[in-house]
Amino acid sequence: MPIKVGIPSALLFYDYYPLWITFFEELGADVIVSKNTNKEIVDMGIKNTVDEACLPVKVFHGHVLDLKNKVDLIFIPRITSVSKYEYICPKFCGLPEMIKYSIKDLPEIIDTNIDFRKSKKNLNRTVMEIGGYITKDVKKIKNAFEIAMKEYSRYKDLIKKGFLPIDTLKKDIYSKGDFFRGKAKVLLLGHPYNIYDPHISMDLVQKLRKHNLTVVTCESFCEEAMNEKAATLDKKMFWSFGRKILGTVLSAIKNDEICGIIYLSSFGCGLDSVIGDIAERRIRRDSNKPFTLLTIDEHTGEAGVDTRIEAFVDMIKWRDEHENNLSPHRKFIHSN
């Protein structure tokens, strides 16, 4: 019987799922991904997490509970840094311990430390440690990771073409011609585990698409250009998510194809409270693009979010219809 490895479909799942699923499968493991987020998973997570935790962490606990009795191992790495000289959100550093002390009688957890803050020279050792939970065959682990990286590269190529991670999860992926042509673009900012989870975001991506808008995210922008923009900030951004978001904002401000910007924030997220404020100030100071901030938690009602989205879309349509009647000084020019 193959070893069953569980991967919670929360937090960084949308960033790296092709890599780790392929890696474990190539090692001969049976990979089981938790169900899509639903009310039951959210409720289970809330009941088994400290009250001070943010919504994404509570949801992650629910996904672990969904896997608890189905697998032999659960993949919850301790992530400190994924980029040189930067840190990821502190919640990832203590996540394995949070899970262990919050949920009893769990199967063994793969809690390998991932820390690339100084360099990625320890990548091989990290991969070997993770693969070692499945097999001790060093050659097999190396081959599995090479195949996994190729699959991950194909995934990144789709993202560069304009698809979002949630699109790549579908077998019947949209054709580029039908999916992107002739639609105004809206930039959706926020942590990937918020904006790509249909339940947490209340299916925000699809709601915007139904208004005939093309949704772009941080992942849609050239990383090199994003980093160049982020480097122009007064102080270096030491948080990887913050650097990506602010670099994207500075790129989008001067991009005429972007007709509006939405920031999806999680209530109680310290990073969002800082980055969201900086982003909004820059957008309002250096552009005239419509901007709205949506803050979510487990009590957020969908009706209120829908109303905000409709008002946002109406503003985009109004500006599109009336922009020719505005002078450079933002005053109406009336004509008979």
C-alpha positions in Angstrom: 0.0 0.0 0.0 1.4 3.4 -1.0 1.9 6.0 1.8 -0.9 8.5 1.8 0.2 12.2 2.0 -2.3 14.9 2.8 -1.9 18.4 1.4 -4.2 21.1 2.9 -5.7 23.2 0.0 -5.2 26.4 2.0 -2.5 29.1 2.6 0.3 28.6 0.1 -1.5 25.7 -1.7 -2.3 28.0 -4.7 1.3 29.0 -5.1 3.0 25.7 -5.1 0.4 22.9 -5.6 1.8 21.5 -8.9 5.3 21.3 -7.4 4.5 19.3 -4.2 1.7 17.1 -5.6 3.9 16.0 -8.5 6.9 15.5 -6.2 5.1 13.2 -3.8 3.4 11.3 -6.6 6.7 10.7 -8.4 8.0 9.3 -5.1 5.1 6.8 -5.2 2.9 8.3 -2.6 -0.8 8.6 -2.9 -1.5 12.3 -2.6 -4.8 13.4 -1.1 -5.8 17.1 -1.2 -8.4 18.4 1.2 -11.8 19.4 -0.1 -12.5 22.9 -1.3 -13.1 25.3 1.5 -16.8 25.2 2.6 -18.8 26.3 5.7 -18.1 23.0 7.5 -14.3 23.3 7.0 -14.4 27.0 8.2 -16.5 26.1 11.3 -14.2 23.2 12.2 -11.2 25.5 11.9 -12.7 28.2 14.0 -13.6 25.7 16.8 -10.0 24.3 16.9 -8.0 27.5 16.6 -7.2 30.3 19.1 -9.5 33.3 18.7 -6.6 35.6 17.8 -5.7 33.7 14.7 -6.6 35.3 11.3 -9.2 33.8 9.0 -6.7 32.0 6.7 -5.1 30.3 9.6 -8.5 29.2 11.0 -9.4 27.8 7.6 -6.1 26.0 7.4 -6.9 24.2 10.6 -10.2 23.1 9.1 -8.4 21.6 6.0 -6.1 19.7 8.3 -9.1 18.3 10.1 -10.6 17.3 6.8 -7.4 15.2 6.1 -6.9 13.9 9.7 -8.4 10.4 9.3 -7.6 9.9 5.6 -3.8 10.0 5.4 -0.5 8.7 6.9 1.3 12.0 6.7 0.3 15.7 6.4 2.5 18.2 4.6 2.9 21.3 6.8 6.4 22.8 6.3 7.7 25.4 8.6 8.3 28.3 6.2 10.5 31.2 7.2 11.6 32.7 3.9 11.1 31.9 0.2 13.2 34.8 -1.1 16.6 36.2 -0.3 16.8 38.8 2.4 13.0 38.6 2.9 10.6 36.9 5.4 7.3 35.4 4.9 4.4 36.1 7.2 5.2 34.9 10.8 2.2 32.7 10.9 4.0 30.2 8.7 6.9 29.9 11.0 4.9 28.5 13.8 2.2 26.8 11.8 3.2 23.2 12.5 3.3 23.9 16.3 -0.1 25.6 16.1 -1.6 22.6 14.4 0.0 20.0 16.8 -1.2 21.8 19.9 -4.7 22.6 18.6 -5.6 19.3 17.0 -5.1 16.0 18.9 -4.4 12.5 17.5 -3.0 13.8 14.1 -0.9 11.6 11.8 2.8 12.4 11.5 3.4 15.9 10.1 6.1 16.7 7.5 7.3 19.9 9.1 10.6 20.5 7.3 12.0 24.0 7.7 12.1 26.0 4.5 14.4 29.1 4.9 15.9 30.7 1.8 16.6 34.1 3.5 20.4 33.9 3.0 20.5 31.7 -0.1 19.0 28.6 -1.7 22.2 26.5 -1.2 20.3 24.4 1.3 17.5 23.6 -1.2 18.9 20.1 -1.9 19.0 19.2 1.8 15.5 20.5 2.3 14.2 18.4 -0.6 16.0 15.4 0.7 14.5 15.8 4.1 11.0 16.1 2.7 11.4 13.2 0.3 12.9 11.1 3.1 9.5 10.7 4.7 8.5 8.6 1.7 11.8 6.9 0.6 15.5 6.8 1.4 16.4 6.4 -2.2 18.4 9.6 -2.9 18.4 9.2 -6.6 14.6 8.7 -6.7 14.1 11.9 -4.6 16.3 13.9 -7.0 14.5 12.6 -10.1 11.1 13.3 -8.5 12.1 16.8 -7.7 13.4 17.5 -11.2 10.1 16.3 -12.7 8.2 18.3 -10.2 10.1 21.5 -11.1 9.3 20.9 -14.8 5.6 20.7 -13.9 5.9 23.8 -11.8 7.6 25.6 -14.7 4.7 24.7 -17.0 2.3 26.1 -14.3 4.3 29.4 -14.1 4.2 29.6 -17.9 0.4 29.5 -17.8 0.4 32.2 -15.2 2.6 34.4 -17.4 0.0 33.9 -20.2 -2.7 35.5 -18.0 -4.3 32.5 -16.4 -4.9 32.6 -12.6 -4.0 29.7 -10.3 -7.7 28.8 -9.9 -7.9 28.5 -13.7 -5.0 26.0 -13.9 -6.8 23.7 -11.4 -9.5 23.2 -14.0 -9.1 20.4 -16.6 -11.0 22.3 -19.2 -8.8 25.4 -19.1 -10.1 28.4 -20.9 -8.7 29.2 -24.3 -6.8 32.5 -24.2 -8.7 34.0 -27.2 -12.1 33.5 -25.6 -11.0 34.3 -22.1 -9.1 37.6 -22.3 -10.0 39.4 -25.5 -11.7 42.8 -25.4 -12.3 43.1 -21.6 -11.3 45.9 -19.2 -8.8 44.8 -16.6 -9.3 45.0 -12.9 -6.3 44.4 -10.5 -7.2 42.2 -7.5 -4.6 42.6 -4.7 -4.2 40.5 -1.6 -2.7 37.4 -0.3 -3.1 34.5 -2.7 -4.8 32.3 -0.1 -7.5 35.0 0.2 -8.2 35.9 -3.4 -7.9 32.4 -4.9 -10.1 30.6 -2.4 -13.6 30.9 -3.8 -15.2 30.4 -0.3 -13.1 32.9 1.5 -13.3 35.5 -1.2 -17.0 34.7 -1.9 -16.0 33.9 -5.4 -14.8 37.4 -6.1 -12.9 36.5 -9.2 -15.9 34.9 -10.9 -18.2 37.8 -9.8 -15.9 40.3 -11.5 -15.7 38.1 -14.6 -19.5 38.1 -14.8 -19.3 41.8 -15.2 -17.2 41.3 -18.3 -14.0 42.3 -16.5 -10.6 40.5 -16.8 -9.1 39.9 -13.4 -5.3 40.3 -13.0 -3.3 39.7 -9.8 0.3 40.1 -8.6 1.0 36.8 -10.3 0.0 38.3 -13.7 2.8 40.9 -13.6 6.4 40.5 -14.7 8.3 39.7 -11.5 11.5 41.6 -12.6 9.5 44.8 -13.3 7.6 44.3 -10.0 10.9 44.1 -8.1 12.3 47.1 -9.8 9.2 49.2 -8.8 9.4 47.8 -5.2 13.0 48.9 -5.0 12.0 52.5 -5.5 10.2 52.6 -2.1 11.7 54.7 0.6 12.5 51.6 2.7 13.2 48.0 1.7 10.2 45.8 2.1 11.3 42.8 4.1 8.0 40.9 3.7 7.7 38.9 0.5 4.0 39.4 0.2 4.4 43.1 0.8 7.1 43.5 -1.8 4.9 41.7 -4.4 1.8 43.7 -3.6 3.5 47.1 -3.5 5.6 46.4 -6.6 2.4 45.5 -8.4 0.6 48.6 -7.3 3.4 50.8 -8.5 3.4 49.0 -11.9 -0.4 49.2 -12.2 -0.7 52.9 -11.4 0.8 53.9 -14.8 -0.8 51.0 -16.7 -3.6 52.4 -18.8 -5.1 48.9 -19.2 -5.9 48.7 -15.5 -9.3 50.4 -15.0 -9.7 49.8 -11.3 -8.1 48.2 -8.3 -9.5 46.1 -5.4 -7.6 45.1 -2.3 -9.0 42.0 -0.5 -7.8 42.2 3.1 -8.2 39.7 6.0 -9.3 41.3 9.3 -6.6 41.0 11.9 -3.8 40.7 9.4 -1.0 42.9 10.6 0.7 42.9 7.2 -2.5 43.9 5.4 -3.1 46.8 7.8 0.2 48.3 6.8 0.5 47.3 3.1 -3.1 48.1 2.4 -2.7 51.6 3.7 0.4 52.3 1.7 -1.2 50.8 -1.4 -4.3 53.0 -1.1 -2.3 56.2 -0.5 -0.1 55.6 -3.5 -3.1 54.7 -5.8 -5.1 57.8 -4.7 -2.1 60.1 -4.9 -0.6 59.0 -8.2 -3.6 57.9 -10.2 -7.3 58.4 -10.7 -8.2 54.7 -10.9 -11.2 53.6 -8.8 -10.1 51.8 -5.7 -11.9 49.8 -3.0 -10.8 47.9 0.1 -12.7 44.8 1.0 -12.0 43.4 4.5 -13.2 39.9 5.3 -13.5 37.6 8.3 -15.7 34.6 9.2 -18.6 37.0 9.9 -18.5 38.8 6.6 -21.9 38.7 4.7 -21.9 38.0 1.0 -24.7 40.6 0.3 -22.5 43.4 1.6 -19.6 42.3 -0.6 -21.9 42.1 -3.6 -23.1 45.6 -3.0 -19.5 47.0 -2.8 -18.6 45.1 -6.0 -21.6 46.5 -7.9 -20.8 50.0 -6.8 -17.2 49.5 -7.9 -18.2 48.2 -11.3 -20.7 51.1 -11.7 -17.9 53.6 -11.0 -15.7 52.0 -13.7 -18.6 52.2 -16.2 -19.4 55.8 -15.3 -15.8 56.9 -15.8 -15.6 55.0 -19.1 -18.7 56.8 -20.3 -17.8 60.3 -19.0 -14.0 60.5 -19.2 -14.1 62.5 -22.4 -16.1 65.2 -20.5 -13.3 65.8 -18.0 -10.6 68.5 -18.4 -7.0 67.9 -17.2 -8.0 69.6 -14.0 -10.8 67.0 -13.4 -13.6 69.5 -14.1 -16.5 68.7 -16.3 -16.6 70.2 -19.8 -20.2 70.7 -20.8 -21.1 70.9 -24.4 -24.4 71.7 -26.1 
